[in-house]
Each structure stands twice: as structure tokens, then as C-alpha cells.
Amino acid sequence: MIRIQSIIVLSGLAVIALLTGCNQALPVDTSYSVHRDHTPILKYKDHNPILQIQVVHSGHEPAQLSEITLSFGGNATSDDVAGIQAWYMGSSDRWGLTEEAIAVGSAHSFAKIQTITGEQMLDLDTSYFMITCDLTEDADLQHGLEVQCQGIKVNQYNLSSSPPDQSHFIQRFGVSVRKHLDDHVDTYRIPGLVTTKAGSLLAIYDVRREKSRDLQGDIDIGVSRSTDRGNTWEPMRIALDRGTWGGLPEKFNGISDACILVDDKAGTIYVAGLWMYGVLDADGRWIEGLTEDSTAWAHQWKGRASQPGFDVKETSQFLLTHSDDDGLTWSEPVNLTALCKKEEWWLWAPAPGHGITLDDGTLVFPSQGRDKNGEPFSNITYSQDQGKTWKTSNPAYSNTTENMAVQLSDGSIMLNMRYNPNRGNLGEDNGRVICITDDLGKTWKEHPTSRHALIEPTCMASIHKHPYQVYGMTSEMLFFSNPNSKQGRTHMTLKASLDDGNTWPEKYWFLLDENKGRGYSCITSIDEQTIGILYEGSQADMTFEQIPVIELLQRGDTSHSN
């Protein structure tokens, strides 16, 4: 538990004072430096990290920090910020609080210049302090905060940072839609995000109740709904849950990797998920007699855990539910496996994220599977009769998996795919596989940007077409998001293309979270001027942010680097 020390509020000042006053000499080589990580500041999350201070001192004389003076930039206001806190971290240089963090002081009102006073002995050669921020429930999601340390006081001496603080960037505000242990759930994973015809935002995700790992497990598909552009979210609903179907415990009836699709014409909302019933052994044979105490585990992409055939004891199942009331309630699922899957395929599954409605009304889900040899592939699954019947296409590419689709300006479909050979590939040929079809996946051709334009650490990514009007022009642009790295799920970045995905200029890159997360994401259009993104970040399992389109385009007018 974090240990909170007692505090005294100084009336009329934006300062919380603890005991002050230490008259001992200051070691001549006492110094401090500061560091900031580019991470979001989230509503509904306590103590968001915004600044780290490293204090170095030596010698035998005791040293005591008694004051930290901060200055704030950005467009944050007192309506956004509920409080600023300072914490002693000891020898930990972690970005964020540890259980051993000790509260030094705090301010419960917000001002552009803020002094936090407290009393903390520096009993180490190198000590770390963390400055954190809490947001109000009314914080504006298009606001953000920049913080700098103007000085600290040690043994009544005022010190300046060495080297000077150069961390000039704004941490944007966002929302912790779901985080570890919300509703007593261990982990939330695999985001999908859409805007309904009524203008609501629907976020979907795996509800991994007991463990963070993939199927098989006690996993349902959850839905969070927002009717105010993502500022607040209603309590979680469950869209897909097989319970104890077939007499097996819930941990042997998991559903995962969901995809959400809005029929832009009719307004119906669909959620597809992959259901695994029981466990197949290393030879692909059904394991009998599973109970709550059984420890058998398998994953549909590993070994022979999903096999040719249609039966629930042979292969993982493609389920589809729908909502006709803007995501408030969900139908009993329909099983599409026997209707669409080729019998010889080892697996046919939704690809996570969101689907699309084509200009002619065709509904398209991204999908994936394993062929007759167990090798992975990506494809699409579509309906031309408003969801009454569905068909799945030929594979677009081999050794690819999770993917998302957009319709280009010429009417063709672009499929953007995770490519397994990118794992560990740090070369120039690291890149997402991109393919095009103009006949609903009967035939595919590789796009010129394939395997070199969009790097990845072998991870799910999102692509989304956004109609916009800016500078008096109406047009369309593509947005893409993923961890912008070849070797780790770090630097979650939003990128834009103004030419149908032929180029992704760096001037239109937008860094969201530089630290390590699980790396999945999904983009939607909130309105013509704003996009929303839900992603697995470093600060929450499901992180939501709003991004004004004009802000990204204006950044393109000046030099910008991540």
C-alpha cells in the first residue's frame, strides 16, 4: 500500500505544506535532473506520472528536500486538474508509483506556478521523486499538460536543474476506460471501437477474468458505451459469454479476439468473437472429463489446438451477435463456422478491431485462420444482404494473421496485415503486409507499400478511413495506429495518409504513448473534425483518446519528429 503522510493545507494558497526547516549545510555536489516520458494523463486513474526528479548527493552531511517548484504549460485549466502530488520513490527510477512510494506533499488546486513543500531525507546517493496528477471527471479530452521543474530546495538552498529541463511536450488527456482489477477482472485486452449511427461510441474488449493469457480461459467479450464522445463511459455490458455451455466450467468456454462492425445503412451493430470449447491435446484430440480443477491449456494458434472440421470438439468456433438498440442489449449468438469455414482449414476466426460498410452496403469483417497445413493466413468475411448470410474470401497472404480493412477511393479494399516474419526482423524489410482486392477477396494483389512502409514488432494494428472537411475542402484520409517499433510494443503512434495509403509522411505522425503496453489499438471517427482511438497503453489496459484532425494536419505544416 502507498503510505500517505499527514498534511497541512495552507489557507488561500495552492500549496500543501508539511514540516519545513533544515539548517544543515548543503553538500557542494548536490544536484538534480528531471525526466519526462511521453504518456497520457487519464481520467479515472489516480496519480498519473508527469515528471521524474533525480537528486544526487554525496558526503556524510544529512540532506533534506523541503520544496519542489513546478511550472505548467499546455491548455489545461483548473477545471481539468483535481490535484498535483509529489512522491519519494527511493532508489526506483520507474515511471509511475511503486507500492513503496511515500507521499511528500500535494496541491489540491491548480495554478501555473506551483510549490509543493514537504520534508524528505535524502538517505541515498541517488534518490528519485515522482510528480503525479489527478484529473477531474469534467476534464476536457482535447486539453493537455506540460510540466517543468523550476527548482528544488535542499537544506534551505535553492537548486536549479543540471542540465536544464528541456522536456518541452504536452501530455494529452485521455480516459482509463478499463484497467487492471476493474470489476474484479484481472486483465482487459484486444480493443475494438466504433461510432454508431446514433453517434454513440462502443468499445469492445476481452474480459479476461482470471489470467492475462490468451485462450483457453474464462474470457468474455465486454462492451463499454459512451454517449458523450468518450468523456464518460457506462458500466460494462457483456456481449458474448458461453457460461458453462456443454457442462464445462467457464474457463473451458472462453471467447476472445472480437471484432465490431456497424452497418452504416441499417444501423445494426455486430460483434464477432472466437469461442473455444474445451481443450484439444498435442495430437489434436478432444480431452474428456475436464473439470474446474483441470489445468489443461491450449491456444488456437499453437500446435494442433484447433483442427479441420466444423464440430465444437474439432475446431474453434466463429460466433456472431448483434444489437438493434445502439449497443444496450445483444442477441443470442449465431455460429457461422459450418456456414463459412472450409472444412480442411484448421481455424477460421475474426480478426480483432472493427469491420466496415462498403459504399454499396456490403458488410466486411476482417478475418484470419490456418489453412489445410496449419499455416496462418488473413482474409475477409462479408455479407451482401445486411447480415442474413455471410461468406469468407480466399486468403490474401500466407503467414499473416490479425488485419483490418479500408475501402479506397477507387472502391477496392485494402487489407493491412500482421506479418509473422517481422518477429525479430530489424532490417529495412520489416513492414506490414498490404494487399488489395476489387472482387471481395476472390483475387488479391500485393500493394507497392507492402513489407516496407509501416514497421511493426509483429502486433495487431488498426487502419481506418476518415472523411473530413478542413481548409474548405472535403476529402478522405487514412489513419493507422500501432507500436511504431521493430522490436518492442512501445511508441504507440497514430499516422495519417492523404493519398490512399501510398505514403505515410512522418510529419503526420502523432506519438500517443512511448512506454511499453500490449500494443493493440482501434480507431474510429467521432465526427468530421475528431477521431477517437482505444489502445492497450502503458497507463491502462484500455486507454481512450480524442485527436482533433486539424491538430494533426497543422503539425504537418512544421517539422515534427517522434
Secondary structure, DSSP 8 states (H G I E B T S, - for coil): --B----EE-TTSS-EE------S---TT-EEEEE-----EEET-SSEEEEEEEEE--SSS--EEEEEEEEEESS--TTTEEEEEEEEEET---SS--TT-EEEEEESS--SEEEEEEEEE--SSEEEEEEEEEE-TT--TT-EEEEEEEEEEETTEEE--SS-------EEEEEEEE-TTGGG-SEEEEEEEEE-TTS-EEEEEEEESS-SS-SSSSEEEEEEEESSTTSS----EEEE--TTGGG--GGGS-EEEEEEEE-TTT--EEEEEEE--S-B-TTS-B-----TT------TTSTTSS-SSSSTTTS-EEEEEEESSTTSS----EE-HHHHS-TT-SEEEE-SEE-EE-TTS-EEEEEEEE-TTS-EEEEEEEESSTTSS-EE---SEESEEEEEEEE-TTS-EEEEEEEGGGTT--STT---EEEEESSTTSS-EE-TTTTTSS--SS---EEEEEEEEETTEEEEEEEEEEE--SSSS--EEEEEESSTTS---GGGEEEEE-S-----EEEEEEETTEEEEEE--SS-SEEEEEEEHHHHHHHTTS----
